[in-house]
Structures are given as C-alpha cells and as structure tokens.
Amino acid sequence: MLKDCTLKDRIEHFATLFKPGNPTKVDVLTPPMSNASLKDDPKYWRRLAEEARAAADKLGDPEARRLMIEIAQGYEELAVIAERKQASDPNTPGP
C-alpha cells in the first residue's frame, strides 16, 4: 500500500490512474480554471469536489479512492474560503 510512501510517490501513483491506456483510468474532472475569478466562486469548488467524489467512487484501489476523497475535501475547504471572502469583500461577486 501507499501509506508508507512519500507524498511524491503517492502523487506519482495517483497520476498513473489518469494515463491513457490504464484500465483503471478515470475520466477526470473539469479542466483547470481558465478564469481567475473562478477561484472566488464557491460553486466552482463544490462542483470540483462533487466530481472528485464521483471519480473516487469509480476507483478500485482503496488508497487511490482515499486520496481522491482527500482532494474532494480540499475542494470543499476552498469553497468555504471563497464563501468567507465573498462575505468579507464587497467587491467580490456573489452567487
């Protein structure tokens, strides 16, 4: 298992799940942000979190699934940060 590996090893292992030709390849996620304002949009981060959870459900490897769930949790945290920023900054566009 990956629990005794370095973060770099885990990332490399996880990345192999998305290589073309990999039988466990997950068709992932939304393309990276093309608009800088998206970073302040909680809906954007929540959508990515949902996509990451859906991808986790497709993974057979428990460690890969756990890592994808952690990614989803990170997206949820970014959504909360974006909400706080919107609440404290009147110049940040709201929902």
N, C-alpha and C positions, 0 to 999 in steps of 0.2 A: 504494500500500500504506500501511498504518498505521504502519510503523516510524519515520517521521519526525514523527508526530503526538504531541501531548501526551497524558499519561495521561487527562485529561478527555475528549479526542477519542476515544481508544481505548475508554473505558468507554461513551461515548455510542454509538459504532458497534456495540459488542458488545451493548448494550441493545436496539438495533433488531432483533437476531436473535430476540428474545423477544416482540415486539409482535404482537398478534393480526392476522391477515391477511398477515403476512410469509410468503412462500412458503418461506423457509428457516428459519422459526420452529422452534425446538427445544422440545419439551415437557419442561420442566425441573422438574427436580430436586426434592428433598424440600423441603417448606415450612420456613421458618425455625424455629429452636429455640423450642419452647413451654415447655420445662422447663430452668431454669438449670443443673440438674445434668448435662444432656447435654454441656455444654462440657467436662466432665471425662471423658467417655466416649470412649475411642479408637475403639471400634466405630462410633460415630456419625460421627466424622470420616472414617473409612475408607469407610463407606458413601457419604458425600457425594463422596469422591474417586472412587470407582468410578462413581457417577452422572455426575460431571463428565467422566470419561474416555469413558463411553458417549455422552454428548452431543457430545463432541469428534469422535467417530467419525462422527457424523451431519452435521457441518458441512462445507460445500463450500469455504468461504473459508479458505485456509491461515492467514491471520493470526488469524481468529476461532478456528480449531482450536488454534493455538499458545497463544492466551490462555486457552482453556478448559483446556488441559493444564497451564498455569501455575496455574490455580485448583485443579486436582486436586492438584498438588504442594503447594500451600499447605495444603490439607486434610490431606495426609499429614503435613506438618510439625506441624499442630495435633494429630494423633493421637499423634505422638511426644511432644509436650509433655504431653498428657493422661496418657500412659503413665508419663512421668517423675514427674508429680505424684502419680499413684496409688502409685508405688513409694516416694516420699519422705513421703507424708502418710497416716498410718494411718487418718485419718478419712474419706478419700476412698474411696467404694465401688469395689471391684474388679470384674473381669469376671464 
